[in-house]
């Protein structure tokens, strides 16, 4: 899979907080009101989550090619699959 396809679809879903990363960060900040957050910590967390998502997407694409069918409620997976099919990869 082309990394550009993943980045484009991921950005679209991240904007809507589909993965819940922003909500997770807000919740952690509410639990620890005196904690001062370094911008690098948030950036590192988001980058780590994106890398995990990329790895799982690669696995899902290989499973899809092997014949596994995913439920329609997994909108991110289907958006990636549709983009990959559209590009002919």
C-alpha positions as a Markdown table, in Angstrom:
| # | Residue | x | y | z |
|---|---|---|---|---|
| 1 | Unk | 0.0 | 0.0 | 0.0 |
| 2 | Unk | 1.1 | 3.5 | -0.8 |
| 3 | Unk | 1.9 | 5.5 | 2.3 |
| 4 | Unk | 0.2 | 8.6 | 0.6 |
| 5 | Unk | -3.1 | 6.8 | 0.4 |
| 6 | Unk | -2.9 | 5.9 | 4.1 |
| 7 | Unk | -2.0 | 9.5 | 5.1 |
| 8 | Unk | -4.8 | 11.0 | 3.1 |
| 9 | Unk | -7.5 | 8.7 | 4.5 |
| 10 | Unk | -6.0 | 8.8 | 8.0 |
| 11 | Unk | -6.1 | 12.7 | 8.0 |
| 12 | Unk | -9.7 | 12.6 | 6.9 |
| 13 | Unk | -10.7 | 10.3 | 9.8 |
| 14 | Unk | -8.5 | 11.9 | 12.3 |
| 15 | Unk | -10.1 | 15.3 | 11.7 |
| 16 | Unk | -13.4 | 13.8 | 12.9 |
| 17 | Unk | -11.6 | 12.1 | 15.9 |
| 18 | Unk | -12.6 | 8.7 | 14.6 |
| 19 | Unk | -9.9 | 7.0 | 16.6 |
| 20 | Unk | -10.6 | 8.8 | 19.8 |
| 21 | Unk | -7.1 | 10.1 | 20.3 |
| 22 | Unk | -8.1 | 13.6 | 21.0 |
| 23 | Unk | -10.7 | 12.5 | 23.5 |
| 24 | Unk | -8.2 | 10.2 | 25.2 |
| 25 | Unk | -5.8 | 13.1 | 25.6 |
| 26 | Unk | -8.6 | 15.4 | 27.0 |
| 27 | Unk | -9.6 | 12.7 | 29.5 |
| 28 | Unk | -6.0 | 12.2 | 30.7 |
| 29 | Unk | -5.6 | 16.0 | 31.2 |
| 30 | Unk | -8.9 | 16.1 | 33.2 |
| 31 | Unk | -7.7 | 13.3 | 35.5 |
| 32 | Unk | -4.4 | 15.1 | 36.3 |
| 33 | Unk | -5.2 | 18.8 | 36.4 |
| 34 | Unk | -1.9 | 19.9 | 37.9 |
| 35 | Unk | 0.2 | 18.0 | 35.2 |
| 36 | Unk | 1.9 | 20.2 | 32.7 |
| 37 | Unk | 1.9 | 18.6 | 29.3 |
| 38 | Unk | 4.9 | 19.0 | 27.0 |
| 39 | Unk | 3.9 | 19.4 | 23.3 |
| 40 | Unk | 6.4 | 16.8 | 22.4 |
| 41 | Unk | 4.5 | 14.2 | 24.5 |
| 42 | Unk | 1.3 | 14.7 | 22.7 |
| 43 | Unk | 3.1 | 14.7 | 19.3 |
| 44 | Unk | 4.9 | 11.5 | 20.2 |
| 45 | Unk | 1.6 | 9.8 | 21.4 |
| 46 | Unk | -0.2 | 10.8 | 18.2 |
| 47 | Unk | 2.7 | 9.6 | 16.0 |
| 48 | Unk | 2.8 | 6.3 | 17.9 |
| 49 | Unk | -0.9 | 5.8 | 17.4 |
| 50 | Unk | -0.6 | 6.6 | 13.7 |
| 51 | Unk | 2.2 | 4.0 | 13.3 |
| 52 | Unk | 0.1 | 1.4 | 15.1 |
| 53 | Unk | -2.8 | 2.1 | 12.8 |
| 54 | Unk | -0.6 | 1.9 | 9.7 |
| 55 | Unk | 0.7 | -1.5 | 10.8 |
| 56 | Unk | -2.8 | -2.9 | 11.5 |
| 57 | Unk | -4.0 | -1.5 | 8.2 |
| 58 | Unk | -1.3 | -3.4 | 6.3 |
| 59 | Unk | -2.3 | -6.6 | 8.1 |
| 60 | Unk | -5.9 | -6.0 | 7.3 |
| 61 | Unk | -5.2 | -5.4 | 3.6 |
| 62 | Unk | -3.3 | -8.7 | 3.4 |
| 63 | Unk | -6.1 | -10.5 | 5.1 |
| 64 | Unk | -8.6 | -8.9 | 2.8 |
| 65 | Unk | -6.6 | -10.1 | -0.2 |
| 66 | Unk | -6.7 | -13.6 | 1.3 |
| 67 | Unk | -10.5 | -13.5 | 1.4 |
| 68 | Unk | -11.4 | -12.2 | 4.8 |
| 69 | Unk | -14.5 | -9.9 | 4.8 |
| 70 | Unk | -14.8 | -7.1 | 7.3 |
| 71 | Unk | -18.0 | -5.7 | 8.7 |
| 72 | Unk | -19.3 | -2.5 | 7.1 |
| 73 | Unk | -19.1 | -0.7 | 10.4 |
| 74 | Unk | -15.3 | -0.5 | 10.1 |
| 75 | Unk | -15.4 | 2.6 | 8.0 |
| 76 | Unk | -11.7 | 3.3 | 8.1 |
| 77 | Unk | -10.8 | -0.2 | 6.9 |
| 78 | Unk | -13.3 | 0.1 | 4.0 |
| 79 | Unk | -12.1 | 3.6 | 3.1 |
| 80 | Unk | -8.5 | 2.3 | 2.8 |
| 81 | Unk | -9.7 | -0.8 | 0.8 |
| 82 | Unk | -11.7 | 1.4 | -1.6 |
| 83 | Unk | -8.8 | 3.7 | -2.2 |
| 84 | Unk | -6.4 | 0.8 | -2.8 |
| 85 | Unk | -8.8 | -0.7 | -5.3 |
| 86 | Unk | -9.3 | 2.6 | -7.0 |
| 87 | Unk | -5.5 | 3.0 | -7.4 |
| 88 | Unk | -5.3 | -0.6 | -8.7 |
| 89 | Unk | -2.7 | -1.7 | -6.2 |
